[in-house]
Amino acid sequence: MPKRGVVMERLVPLSKADRSFDLEFWRRVSPARKFEIAWQMVLDYWKRQGKSEDQLRFRRDVEVLKPLRRVARRRRR
């Protein structure tokens, strides 16, 4: 069964176009669908760079970050 999507269209002269239509469209799209669309843009960009999708993965060379130890400051009187 195909996914149901948000379909909207508007035809206006370029001089009268504003962002209101875009904002309304994205307001109607679910967060999960927004993520799917964003990921598809990443894949499209990656392909245009001539790289394989197999190369997309989390970096493993990032070092472990440790929280700073807080030193208790005491008031001296």
PDB file of N, CA, C and O in Angstrom:
ATOM      1  N   MET A   1       0.846  -1.185   0.000  1.00  0.00           N
ATOM      2  CA  MET A   1       0.000   0.000   0.000  1.00  0.00           C
ATOM      3  C   MET A   1       0.891   1.247   0.000  1.00  0.00           C
ATOM      4  O   MET A   1       1.741   1.384   0.879  1.00  0.00           O
ATOM      5  N   PRO A   2       0.718   2.147  -0.952  1.00  0.00           N
ATOM      6  CA  PRO A   2       1.561   3.343  -1.022  1.00  0.00           C
ATOM      7  C   PRO A   2       1.281   4.286   0.150  1.00  0.00           C
ATOM      8  O   PRO A   2       0.174   4.335   0.686  1.00  0.00           O
ATOM      9  N   LYS A   3       2.330   5.037   0.531  1.00  0.00           N
ATOM     10  CA  LYS A   3       2.184   6.018   1.607  1.00  0.00           C
ATOM     11  C   LYS A   3       1.320   7.176   1.142  1.00  0.00           C
ATOM     12  O   LYS A   3       1.403   7.616  -0.004  1.00  0.00           O
ATOM     13  N   ARG A   4       0.500   7.654   2.045  1.00  0.00           N
ATOM     14  CA  ARG A   4      -0.244   8.873   1.740  1.00  0.00           C
ATOM     15  C   ARG A   4       0.633  10.044   2.125  1.00  0.00           C
ATOM     16  O   ARG A   4       1.207  10.067   3.214  1.00  0.00           O
ATOM     17  N   GLY A   5       0.733  10.982   1.268  1.00  0.00           N
ATOM     18  CA  GLY A   5       1.568  12.143   1.532  1.00  0.00           C
ATOM     19  C   GLY A   5       0.758  13.418   1.503  1.00  0.00           C
ATOM     20  O   GLY A   5      -0.427  13.420   1.169  1.00  0.00           O
ATOM     21  N   VAL A   6       1.406  14.474   1.852  1.00  0.00           N
ATOM     22  CA  VAL A   6       0.790  15.795   1.804  1.00  0.00           C
ATOM     23  C   VAL A   6       0.983  16.327   0.397  1.00  0.00           C
ATOM     24  O   VAL A   6       2.110  16.430  -0.088  1.00  0.00           O
ATOM     25  N   VAL A   7      -0.118  16.665  -0.256  1.00  0.00           N
ATOM     26  CA  VAL A   7      -0.049  17.232  -1.600  1.00  0.00           C
ATOM     27  C   VAL A   7      -0.674  18.619  -1.542  1.00  0.00           C
ATOM     28  O   VAL A   7      -1.841  18.777  -1.185  1.00  0.00           O
ATOM     29  N   MET A   8       0.111  19.601  -1.894  1.00  0.00           N
ATOM     30  CA  MET A   8      -0.371  20.985  -1.910  1.00  0.00           C
ATOM     31  C   MET A   8       0.219  21.651  -3.142  1.00  0.00           C
ATOM     32  O   MET A   8       1.336  21.338  -3.555  1.00  0.00           O
ATOM     33  N   GLU A   9      -0.521  22.548  -3.711  1.00  0.00           N
ATOM     34  CA  GLU A   9       0.033  23.324  -4.816  1.00  0.00           C
ATOM     35  C   GLU A   9      -0.588  24.704  -4.818  1.00  0.00           C
ATOM     36  O   GLU A   9      -1.704  24.909  -4.341  1.00  0.00           O
ATOM     37  N   ARG A  10       0.161  25.643  -5.365  1.00  0.00           N
ATOM     38  CA  ARG A  10      -0.298  27.026  -5.443  1.00  0.00           C
ATOM     39  C   ARG A  10       0.370  27.662  -6.645  1.00  0.00           C
ATOM     40  O   ARG A  10       1.561  27.463  -6.882  1.00  0.00           O
ATOM     41  N   LEU A  11      -0.384  28.411  -7.388  1.00  0.00           N
ATOM     42  CA  LEU A  11       0.148  29.086  -8.563  1.00  0.00           C
ATOM     43  C   LEU A  11      -0.053  30.583  -8.380  1.00  0.00           C
ATOM     44  O   LEU A  11      -1.179  31.080  -8.351  1.00  0.00           O
ATOM     45  N   VAL A  12       1.058  31.282  -8.257  1.00  0.00           N
ATOM     46  CA  VAL A  12       1.017  32.739  -8.083  1.00  0.00           C
ATOM     47  C   VAL A  12       2.135  33.360  -8.898  1.00  0.00           C
ATOM     48  O   VAL A  12       3.119  32.687  -9.207  1.00  0.00           O
ATOM     49  N   PRO A  13       2.005  34.611  -9.247  1.00  0.00           N
ATOM     50  CA  PRO A  13       3.122  35.293  -9.906  1.00  0.00           C
ATOM     51  C   PRO A  13       4.320  35.347  -8.945  1.00  0.00           C
ATOM     52  O   PRO A  13       4.138  35.491  -7.736  1.00  0.00           O
ATOM     53  N   LEU A  14       5.502  35.236  -9.466  1.00  0.00           N
ATOM     54  CA  LEU A  14       6.704  35.243  -8.643  1.00  0.00           C
ATOM     55  C   LEU A  14       6.773  36.484  -7.757  1.00  0.00           C
ATOM     56  O   LEU A  14       7.261  36.421  -6.629  1.00  0.00           O
ATOM     57  N   SER A  15       6.291  37.587  -8.261  1.00  0.00           N
ATOM     58  CA  SER A  15       6.347  38.831  -7.484  1.00  0.00           C
ATOM     59  C   SER A  15       5.468  38.768  -6.234  1.00  0.00           C
ATOM     60  O   SER A  15       5.682  39.533  -5.293  1.00  0.00           O
ATOM     61  N   LYS A  16       4.482  37.865  -6.211  1.00  0.00           N
ATOM     62  CA  LYS A  16       3.587  37.760  -5.055  1.00  0.00           C
ATOM     63  C   LYS A  16       3.876  36.534  -4.190  1.00  0.00           C
ATOM     64  O   LYS A  16       3.174  36.281  -3.212  1.00  0.00           O
ATOM     65  N   ALA A  17       4.909  35.775  -4.551  1.00  0.00           N
ATOM     66  CA  ALA A  17       5.242  34.576  -3.785  1.00  0.00           C
ATOM     67  C   ALA A  17       5.911  34.979  -2.468  1.00  0.00           C
ATOM     68  O   ALA A  17       6.769  35.860  -2.429  1.00  0.00           O
ATOM     69  N   ASP A  18       5.499  34.317  -1.410  1.00  0.00           N
ATOM     70  CA  ASP A  18       6.134  34.522  -0.109  1.00  0.00           C
ATOM     71  C   ASP A  18       6.341  33.160   0.555  1.00  0.00           C
ATOM     72  O   ASP A  18       6.061  32.130  -0.060  1.00  0.00           O
ATOM     73  N   ARG A  19       6.812  33.137   1.767  1.00  0.00           N
ATOM     74  CA  ARG A  19       7.136  31.881   2.449  1.00  0.00           C
ATOM     75  C   ARG A  19       5.920  31.224   3.093  1.00  0.00           C
ATOM     76  O   ARG A  19       6.037  30.101   3.584  1.00  0.00           O
ATOM     77  N   SER A  20       4.788  31.859   3.111  1.00  0.00           N
ATOM     78  CA  SER A  20       3.626  31.329   3.830  1.00  0.00           C
ATOM     79  C   SER A  20       3.214  29.945   3.325  1.00  0.00           C
ATOM     80  O   SER A  20       2.835  29.085   4.119  1.00  0.00           O
ATOM     81  N   PHE A  21       3.286  29.731   2.030  1.00  0.00           N
ATOM     82  CA  PHE A  21       2.914  28.433   1.469  1.00  0.00           C
ATOM     83  C   PHE A  21       3.871  27.350   1.949  1.00  0.00           C
ATOM     84  O   PHE A  21       3.436  26.273   2.355  1.00  0.00           O
ATOM     85  N   ASP A  22       5.173  27.631   1.905  1.00  0.00           N
ATOM     86  CA  ASP A  22       6.182  26.665   2.363  1.00  0.00           C
ATOM     87  C   ASP A  22       6.001  26.348   3.840  1.00  0.00           C
ATOM     88  O   ASP A  22       6.061  25.187   4.243  1.00  0.00           O
ATOM     89  N   LEU A  23       5.782  27.367   4.634  1.00  0.00           N
ATOM     90  CA  LEU A  23       5.599  27.149   6.070  1.00  0.00           C
ATOM     91  C   LEU A  23       4.374  26.287   6.353  1.00  0.00           C
ATOM     92  O   LEU A  23       4.418  25.407   7.213  1.00  0.00           O
ATOM     93  N   GLU A  24       3.305  26.532   5.648  1.00  0.00           N
ATOM     94  CA  GLU A  24       2.089  25.729   5.829  1.00  0.00           C
ATOM     95  C   GLU A  24       2.325  24.283   5.410  1.00  0.00           C
ATOM     96  O   GLU A  24       1.860  23.365   6.085  1.00  0.00           O
ATOM     97  N   PHE A  25       3.038  24.065   4.310  1.00  0.00           N
ATOM     98  CA  PHE A  25       3.340  22.708   3.867  1.00  0.00           C
ATOM     99  C   PHE A  25       4.124  21.951   4.931  1.00  0.00           C
ATOM    100  O   PHE A  25       3.735  20.849   5.321  1.00  0.00           O
ATOM    101  N   TRP A  26       5.231  22.534   5.408  1.00  0.00           N
ATOM    102  CA  TRP A  26       6.074  21.838   6.376  1.00  0.00           C
ATOM    103  C   TRP A  26       5.380  21.657   7.720  1.00  0.00           C
ATOM    104  O   TRP A  26       5.707  20.732   8.463  1.00  0.00           O
ATOM    105  N   ARG A  27       4.432  22.523   8.038  1.00  0.00           N
ATOM    106  CA  ARG A  27       3.662  22.357   9.272  1.00  0.00           C
ATOM    107  C   ARG A  27       2.811  21.094   9.194  1.00  0.00           C
ATOM    108  O   ARG A  27       2.580  20.447  10.215  1.00  0.00           O
ATOM    109  N   ARG A  28       2.350  20.737   8.024  1.00  0.00           N
ATOM    110  CA  ARG A  28       1.489  19.558   7.832  1.00  0.00           C
ATOM    111  C   ARG A  28       2.258  18.240   7.731  1.00  0.00           C
ATOM    112  O   ARG A  28       1.667  17.169   7.869  1.00  0.00           O
ATOM    113  N   VAL A  29       3.562  18.310   7.492  1.00  0.00           N
ATOM    114  CA  VAL A  29       4.370  17.104   7.337  1.00  0.00           C
ATOM    115  C   VAL A  29       4.788  16.592   8.720  1.00  0.00           C
ATOM    116  O   VAL A  29       5.203  17.373   9.575  1.00  0.00           O
ATOM    117  N   SER A  30       4.677  15.285   8.931  1.00  0.00           N
ATOM    118  CA  SER A  30       5.026  14.699  10.234  1.00  0.00           C
ATOM    119  C   SER A  30       6.530  14.768  10.466  1.00  0.00           C
ATOM    120  O   SER A  30       7.306  14.825   9.512  1.00  0.00           O
ATOM    121  N   PRO A  31       6.948  14.764  11.741  1.00  0.00           N
ATOM    122  CA  PRO A  31       8.389  14.774  12.036  1.00  0.00           C
ATOM    123  C   PRO A  31       9.126  13.586  11.407  1.00  0.00           C
ATOM    124  O   PRO A  31      10.248  13.741  10.926  1.00  0.00           O
ATOM    125  N   ALA A  32       8.504  12.407  11.409  1.00  0.00           N
ATOM    126  CA  ALA A  32       9.151  11.234  10.810  1.00  0.00           C
ATOM    127  C   ALA A  32       9.368  11.447   9.312  1.00  0.00           C
ATOM    128  O   ALA A  32      10.418  11.088   8.779  1.00  0.00           O
ATOM    129  N   ARG A  33       8.395  12.018   8.645  1.00  0.00           N
ATOM    130  CA  ARG A  33       8.518  12.262   7.202  1.00  0.00           C
ATOM    131  C   ARG A  33       9.575  13.327   6.919  1.00  0.00           C
ATOM    132  O   ARG A  33      10.305  13.233   5.933  1.00  0.00           O
ATOM    133  N   LYS A  34       9.657  14.346   7.787  1.00  0.00           N
ATOM    134  CA  LYS A  34      10.688  15.378   7.625  1.00  0.00           C
ATOM    135  C   LYS A  34      12.074  14.740   7.711  1.00  0.00           C
ATOM    136  O   LYS A  34      12.974  15.099   6.952  1.00  0.00           O
ATOM    137  N   PHE A  35      12.245  13.790   8.641  1.00  0.00           N
ATOM    138  CA  PHE A  35      13.522  13.102   8.771  1.00  0.00           C
ATOM    139  C   PHE A  35      13.828  12.300   7.509  1.00  0.00           C
ATOM    140  O   PHE A  35      14.958  12.315   7.022  1.00  0.00           O
ATOM    141  N   GLU A  36      12.817  11.595   6.976  1.00  0.00           N
ATOM    142  CA  GLU A  36      13.014  10.819   5.743  1.00  0.00           C
ATOM    143  C   GLU A  36      13.459  11.718   4.595  1.00  0.00           C
ATOM    144  O   GLU A  36      14.359  11.365   3.833  1.00  0.00           O
ATOM    145  N   ILE A  37      12.829  12.869   4.479  1.00  0.00           N
ATOM    146  CA  ILE A  37      13.159  13.809   3.407  1.00  0.00           C
ATOM    147  C   ILE A  37      14.580  14.343   3.586  1.00  0.00           C
ATOM    148  O   ILE A  37      15.337  14.438   2.620  1.00  0.00           O
ATOM    149  N   ALA A  38      14.938  14.690   4.819  1.00  0.00           N
ATOM    150  CA  ALA A  38      16.287  15.198   5.089  1.00  0.00           C
ATOM    151  C   ALA A  38      17.334  14.136   4.769  1.00  0.00           C
ATOM    152  O   ALA A  38      18.377  14.444   4.192  1.00  0.00           O
ATOM    153  N   TRP A  39      17.056  12.882   5.144  1.00  0.00           N
ATOM    154  CA  TRP A  39      18.011  11.806   4.862  1.00  0.00           C
ATOM    155  C   TRP A  39      18.156  11.591   3.359  1.00  0.00           C
ATOM    156  O   TRP A  39      19.255  11.330   2.872  1.00  0.00           O
ATOM    157  N   GLN A  40      17.052  11.700   2.625  1.00  0.00           N
ATOM    158  CA  GLN A  40      17.118  11.552   1.177  1.00  0.00           C
ATOM    159  C   GLN A  40      17.988  12.649   0.568  1.00  0.00           C
ATOM    160  O   GLN A  40      18.711  12.401  -0.398  1.00  0.00           O
ATOM    161  N   MET A  41      17.924  13.857   1.123  1.00  0.00           N
ATOM    162  CA  MET A  41      18.777  14.944   0.634  1.00  0.00           C
ATOM    163  C   MET A  41      20.246  14.635   0.894  1.00  0.00           C
ATOM    164  O   MET A  41      21.100  14.948   0.065  1.00  0.00           O
ATOM    165  N   VAL A  42      20.551  14.019   2.047  1.00  0.00           N
ATOM    166  CA  VAL A  42      21.932  13.619   2.340  1.00  0.00           C
ATOM    167  C   VAL A  42      22.403  12.604   1.310  1.00  0.00           C
ATOM    168  O   VAL A  42      23.514  12.714   0.791  1.00  0.00           O
ATOM    169  N   LEU A  43      21.563  11.612   1.011  1.00  0.00           N
ATOM    170  CA  LEU A  43      21.934  10.590   0.027  1.00  0.00           C
ATOM    171  C   LEU A  43      22.132  11.198  -1.357  1.00  0.00           C
ATOM    172  O   LEU A  43      23.078  10.845  -2.062  1.00  0.00           O
ATOM    173  N   ASP A  44      21.246  12.106  -1.746  1.00  0.00           N
ATOM    174  CA  ASP A  44      21.384  12.752  -3.056  1.00  0.00           C
ATOM    175  C   ASP A  44      22.695  13.531  -3.149  1.00  0.00           C
ATOM    176  O   ASP A  44      23.403  13.453  -4.153  1.00  0.00           O
ATOM    177  N   TYR A  45      23.011  14.280  -2.096  1.00  0.00           N
ATOM    178  CA  TYR A  45      24.264  15.042  -2.080  1.00  0.00           C
ATOM    179  C   TYR A  45      25.467  14.104  -2.172  1.00  0.00           C
ATOM    180  O   TYR A  45      26.405  14.352  -2.930  1.00  0.00           O
ATOM    181  N   TRP A  46      25.424  13.031  -1.393  1.00  0.00           N
ATOM    182  CA  TRP A  46      26.521  12.062  -1.357  1.00  0.00           C
ATOM    183  C   TRP A  46      26.763  11.459  -2.738  1.00  0.00           C
ATOM    184  O   TRP A  46      27.905  11.309  -3.173  1.00  0.00           O
ATOM    185  N   LYS A  47      25.659  11.112  -3.425  1.00  0.00           N
ATOM    186  CA  LYS A  47      25.775  10.534  -4.771  1.00  0.00           C
ATOM    187  C   LYS A  47      26.367  11.538  -5.753  1.00  0.00           C
ATOM    188  O   LYS A  47      27.184  11.170  -6.598  1.00  0.00           O
ATOM    189  N   ARG A  48      25.961  12.805  -5.650  1.00  0.00           N
ATOM    190  CA  ARG A  48      26.502  13.828  -6.550  1.00  0.00           C
ATOM    191  C   ARG A  48      27.990  14.035  -6.338  1.00  0.00           C
ATOM    192  O   ARG A  48      28.690  14.476  -7.250  1.00  0.00           O
ATOM    193  N   GLN A  49      28.486  13.722  -5.141  1.00  0.00           N
ATOM    194  CA  GLN A  49      29.911  13.821  -4.859  1.00  0.00           C
ATOM    195  C   GLN A  49      30.668  12.615  -5.403  1.00  0.00           C
ATOM    196  O   GLN A  49      31.895  12.554  -5.314  1.00  0.00           O
ATOM    197  N   GLY A  50      29.927  11.643  -5.974  1.00  0.00           N
ATOM    198  CA  GLY A  50      30.553  10.461  -6.540  1.00  0.00           C
ATOM    199  C   GLY A  50      30.948   9.422  -5.510  1.00  0.00           C
ATOM    200  O   GLY A  50      31.807   8.579  -5.764  1.00  0.00           O
ATOM    201  N   LYS A  51      30.316   9.485  -4.342  1.00  0.00           N
ATOM    202  CA  LYS A  51      30.654   8.560  -3.267  1.00  0.00           C
ATOM    203  C   LYS A  51      29.580   7.497  -3.135  1.00  0.00           C
ATOM    204  O   LYS A  51      28.429   7.711  -3.516  1.00  0.00           O
ATOM    205  N   SER A  52      29.958   6.364  -2.598  1.00  0.00           N
ATOM    206  CA  SER A  52      29.030   5.251  -2.406  1.00  0.00           C
ATOM    207  C   SER A  52      28.274   5.418  -1.092  1.00  0.00           C
ATOM    208  O   SER A  52      28.821   5.906  -0.102  1.00  0.00           O
ATOM    209  N   GLU A  53      27.013   5.006  -1.100  1.00  0.00           N
ATOM    210  CA  GLU A  53      26.222   5.059   0.133  1.00  0.00           C
ATOM    211  C   GLU A  53      26.814   4.160   1.208  1.00  0.00           C
ATOM    212  O   GLU A  53      26.577   4.377   2.396  1.00  0.00           O
ATOM    213  N   ASP A  54      27.580   3.156   0.805  1.00  0.00           N
ATOM    214  CA  ASP A  54      28.206   2.256   1.769  1.00  0.00           C
ATOM    215  C   ASP A  54      29.210   2.983   2.663  1.00  0.00           C
ATOM    216  O   ASP A  54      29.545   2.516   3.752  1.00  0.00           O
ATOM    217  N   GLN A  55      29.683   4.135   2.182  1.00  0.00           N
ATOM    218  CA  GLN A  55      30.655   4.892   2.970  1.00  0.00           C
ATOM    219  C   GLN A  55      29.993   5.724   4.065  1.00  0.00           C
ATOM    220  O   GLN A  55      30.674   6.236   4.953  1.00  0.00           O
ATOM    221  N   LEU A  56      28.691   5.858   4.007  1.00  0.00           N
ATOM    222  CA  LEU A  56      27.990   6.634   5.030  1.00  0.00           C
ATOM    223  C   LEU A  56      27.883   5.806   6.301  1.00  0.00           C
ATOM    224  O   LEU A  56      27.250   4.751   6.317  1.00  0.00           O
ATOM    225  N   ARG A  57      28.495   6.286   7.346  1.00  0.00           N
ATOM    226  CA  ARG A  57      28.413   5.613   8.639  1.00  0.00           C
ATOM    227  C   ARG A  57      28.911   6.577   9.706  1.00  0.00           C
ATOM    228  O   ARG A  57      29.473   7.629   9.405  1.00  0.00           O
ATOM    229  N   PHE A  58      28.693   6.197  10.946  1.00  0.00           N
ATOM    230  CA  PHE A  58      29.174   7.024  12.042  1.00  0.00           C
ATOM    231  C   PHE A  58      30.693   6.975  12.087  1.00  0.00           C
ATOM    232  O   PHE A  58      31.308   5.942  11.822  1.00  0.00           O
ATOM    233  N   ARG A  59      31.277   8.103  12.426  1.00  0.00           N
ATOM    234  CA  ARG A  59      32.728   8.141  12.555  1.00  0.00           C
ATOM    235  C   ARG A  59      33.147   7.369  13.791  1.00  0.00           C
ATOM    236  O   ARG A  59      32.520   7.474  14.845  1.00  0.00           O
ATOM    237  N   ARG A  60      34.193   6.607  13.654  1.00  0.00           N
ATOM    238  CA  ARG A  60      34.673   5.812  14.785  1.00  0.00           C
ATOM    239  C   ARG A  60      35.945   6.390  15.387  1.00  0.00           C
ATOM    240  O   ARG A  60      36.476   5.847  16.356  1.00  0.00           O
ATOM    241  N   ASP A  61      36.429   7.472  14.827  1.00  0.00           N
ATOM    242  CA  ASP A  61      37.673   8.045  15.327  1.00  0.00           C
ATOM    243  C   ASP A  61      37.443   9.192  16.300  1.00  0.00           C
ATOM    244  O   ASP A  61      38.390   9.882  16.676  1.00  0.00           O
ATOM    245  N   VAL A  62      36.215   9.401  16.705  1.00  0.00           N
ATOM    246  CA  VAL A  62      35.915  10.473  17.653  1.00  0.00           C
ATOM    247  C   VAL A  62      36.306   9.989  19.044  1.00  0.00           C
ATOM    248  O   VAL A  62      35.960   8.878  19.447  1.00  0.00           O
ATOM    249  N   GLU A  63      37.016  10.821  19.758  1.00  0.00           N
ATOM    250  CA  GLU A  63      37.477  10.422  21.086  1.00  0.00           C
ATOM    251  C   GLU A  63      36.340  10.521  22.103  1.00  0.00           C
ATOM    252  O   GLU A  63      35.334  11.194  21.881  1.00  0.00           O
ATOM    253  N   VAL A  64      36.532   9.840  23.206  1.00  0.00           N
ATOM    254  CA  VAL A  64      35.559   9.847  24.288  1.00  0.00           C
ATOM    255  C   VAL A  64      35.639  11.187  25.012  1.00  0.00           C
ATOM    256  O   VAL A  64      36.722  11.650  25.373  1.00  0.00           O
ATOM    257  N   LEU A  65      34.499  11.787  25.214  1.00  0.00           N
ATOM    258  CA  LEU A  65      34.452  13.047  25.947  1.00  0.00           C
ATOM    259  C   LEU A  65      34.054  12.757  27.383  1.00  0.00           C
ATOM    260  O   LEU A  65      33.069  12.063  27.635  1.00  0.00           O
ATOM    261  N   LYS A  66      34.808  13.280  28.306  1.00  0.00           N
ATOM    262  CA  LYS A  66      34.511  13.071  29.718  1.00  0.00           C
ATOM    263  C   LYS A  66      34.034  14.383  30.315  1.00  0.00           C
ATOM    264  O   LYS A  66      34.554  15.445  29.972  1.00  0.00           O
ATOM    265  N   PRO A  67      33.049  14.323  31.206  1.00  0.00           N
ATOM    266  CA  PRO A  67      32.578  15.561  31.832  1.00  0.00           C
ATOM    267  C   PRO A  67      33.655  16.145  32.748  1.00  0.00           C
ATOM    268  O   PRO A  67      34.443  15.410  33.344  1.00  0.00           O
ATOM    269  N   LEU A  68      33.675  17.452  32.850  1.00  0.00           N
ATOM    270  CA  LEU A  68      34.628  18.113  33.734  1.00  0.00           C
ATOM    271  C   LEU A  68      34.232  17.856  35.181  1.00  0.00           C
ATOM    272  O   LEU A  68      33.052  17.875  35.533  1.00  0.00           O
ATOM    273  N   ARG A  69      35.238  17.616  36.010  1.00  0.00           N
ATOM    274  CA  ARG A  69      34.945  17.463  37.435  1.00  0.00           C
ATOM    275  C   ARG A  69      34.817  18.850  38.030  1.00  0.00           C
ATOM    276  O   ARG A  69      35.649  19.726  37.796  1.00  0.00           O
ATOM    277  N   ARG A  70      33.789  19.027  38.780  1.00  0.00           N
ATOM    278  CA  ARG A  70      33.587  20.330  39.409  1.00  0.00           C
ATOM    279  C   ARG A  70      34.297  20.348  40.752  1.00  0.00           C
ATOM    280  O   ARG A  70      34.165  19.427  41.559  1.00  0.00           O
ATOM    281  N   VAL A  71      35.027  21.379  40.965  1.00  0.00           N
ATOM    282  CA  VAL A  71      35.737  21.536  42.227  1.00  0.00           C
ATOM    283  C   VAL A  71      34.873  22.367  43.144  1.00  0.00           C
ATOM    284  O   VAL A  71      34.451  23.469  42.794  1.00  0.00           O
ATOM    285  N   ALA A  72      34.619  21.837  44.301  1.00  0.00           N
ATOM    286  CA  ALA A  72      33.802  22.571  45.271  1.00  0.00           C
ATOM    287  C   ALA A  72      34.604  23.738  45.811  1.00  0.00           C
ATOM    288  O   ALA A  72      35.741  23.569  46.251  1.00  0.00           O
ATOM    289  N   ARG A  73      34.022  24.900  45.778  1.00  0.00           N
ATOM    290  CA  ARG A  73      34.671  26.089  46.288  1.00  0.00           C
ATOM    291  C   ARG A  73      34.092  26.398  47.662  1.00  0.00           C
ATOM    292  O   ARG A  73      32.878  26.444  47.859  1.00  0.00           O
ATOM    293  N   ARG A  74      34.978  26.601  48.574  1.00  0.00           N
ATOM    294  CA  ARG A  74      34.545  26.926  49.934  1.00  0.00           C
ATOM    295  C   ARG A  74      34.851  28.389  50.209  1.00  0.00           C
ATOM    296  O   ARG A  74      35.871  28.932  49.784  1.00  0.00           O
ATOM    297  N   ARG A  75      33.956  28.983  50.913  1.00  0.00           N
ATOM    298  CA  ARG A  75      34.166  30.378  51.297  1.00  0.00           C
ATOM    299  C   ARG A  75      35.118  30.433  52.473  1.00  0.00           C
ATOM    300  O   ARG A  75      34.996  29.666  53.428  1.00  0.00           O
ATOM    301  N   ARG A  76      36.039  31.322  52.394  1.00  0.00           N
ATOM    302  CA  ARG A  76      36.934  31.546  53.537  1.00  0.00           C
ATOM    303  C   ARG A  76      36.477  32.792  54.245  1.00  0.00           C
ATOM    304  O   ARG A  76      36.180  33.808  53.617  1.00  0.00           O
ATOM    305  N   ARG A  77      36.422  32.709  55.553  1.00  0.00           N
ATOM    306  CA  ARG A  77      35.995  33.868  56.347  1.00  0.00           C
ATOM    307  C   ARG A  77      37.121  34.371  57.173  1.00  0.00           C
ATOM    308  O   ARG A  77      36.960  35.342  57.911  1.00  0.00           O
TER     309      ARG A  77
END
